[in-house]
């Protein structure tokens, strides 16, 4: 999950220069989990894999720095 969060933050960095204050970013990602499992019928180790697509929306608000007098 930390890597997913890091990827989302890096992808959102492109939108930093956007003029609007509230950035409603949409997320589309694929999650794939796998592990090796022994298949007795084929007498070999195969990957047992599960994949799902995840979509959602991230609401982020810019924090503007105030200039010092």
Order of alpha helices (4+ residues) and beta strands (2+ residues): alpha-beta-beta
